[in-house]
């Protein structure tokens, strides 16, 4: 039996940014990688699955806050502020 601990958000975020850079994917803001890491809830596999889902629904080269929210069915940052 192996008990795995959740990976901290900052490490997951850095991992997502590293993958994005290697694949030529642009984030409109670094907050997107952090948001993906938060949604993954400490799981590398879940974080990367969410990232892949977003890329599949946004065209795969650029991710904005709006496209992230739309791809995952989340309320946008502007809507939350309003």
C-alpha positions as CSV (number, residue, x, y, z in Angstrom):
1,X,0.0,0.0,0.0
2,X,1.2,3.4,-0.9
3,X,-0.1,6.6,0.7
4,X,0.4,9.5,-1.6
5,X,0.2,13.1,-0.4
6,X,-1.4,15.9,-2.3
7,X,1.0,18.0,-4.4
8,X,1.0,21.7,-3.3
9,X,-0.7,24.2,-5.7
10,X,2.6,26.1,-6.4
11,X,4.4,22.9,-7.6
12,X,1.4,21.8,-9.7
13,X,1.2,25.3,-11.2
14,X,4.9,25.4,-12.1
15,X,4.6,21.9,-13.7
16,X,1.6,23.1,-15.8
17,X,3.6,26.2,-16.9
18,X,6.6,24.0,-17.8
19,X,4.5,21.8,-19.9
20,X,2.7,24.7,-21.6
21,X,6.1,26.3,-22.4
22,X,7.5,23.1,-23.9
23,X,4.3,22.7,-26.0
24,X,4.1,26.3,-27.1
25,X,0.9,27.0,-25.3
26,X,0.4,30.6,-24.1
27,X,-1.6,31.6,-21.0
28,X,-3.0,35.1,-21.0
29,X,-2.1,35.3,-17.3
30,X,-0.1,33.1,-15.0
31,X,-3.2,32.8,-12.8
32,X,-4.5,30.3,-15.3
33,X,-1.9,27.7,-14.3
34,X,-2.7,28.3,-10.7
35,X,-6.4,27.9,-11.3
36,X,-5.8,24.6,-13.1
37,X,-3.6,23.4,-10.2
38,X,-6.4,24.4,-7.7
39,X,-9.0,22.5,-9.7
40,X,-6.7,19.4,-9.7
41,X,-7.0,19.4,-5.9
42,X,-3.4,18.1,-5.3
43,X,-3.5,15.4,-8.0
44,X,-1.0,15.6,-10.8
45,X,-3.1,13.3,-13.0
46,X,-6.3,15.3,-12.4
47,X,-4.6,18.6,-13.0
48,X,-3.2,17.4,-16.3
49,X,-6.5,15.9,-17.3
50,X,-8.2,19.2,-16.7
51,X,-5.5,21.0,-18.6
52,X,-5.9,18.6,-21.5
53,X,-9.7,19.1,-21.5
54,X,-9.3,22.9,-21.6
55,X,-6.8,22.6,-24.5
56,X,-9.2,20.3,-26.4
57,X,-12.0,22.8,-26.1
58,X,-10.0,26.0,-26.8
59,X,-8.0,25.0,-29.8
60,X,-4.8,24.1,-28.0
61,X,-2.5,27.1,-28.5
62,X,-3.8,29.8,-26.2
63,X,-5.8,29.8,-23.0
64,X,-7.5,32.9,-21.5
65,X,-9.5,33.2,-18.3
66,X,-12.7,33.3,-20.4
67,X,-11.8,30.2,-22.4
68,X,-10.9,28.3,-19.2
69,X,-14.2,29.2,-17.6
70,X,-16.1,28.3,-20.7
71,X,-14.3,25.0,-21.2
72,X,-15.0,23.9,-17.7
73,X,-18.4,25.5,-17.2
74,X,-17.1,27.8,-14.5
75,X,-18.2,31.3,-13.7
76,X,-15.7,33.8,-15.2
77,X,-13.7,36.1,-13.0
78,X,-15.7,39.1,-14.2
79,X,-19.0,37.5,-13.4
80,X,-17.7,36.6,-9.9
81,X,-16.7,40.2,-9.3
82,X,-20.1,41.5,-10.5
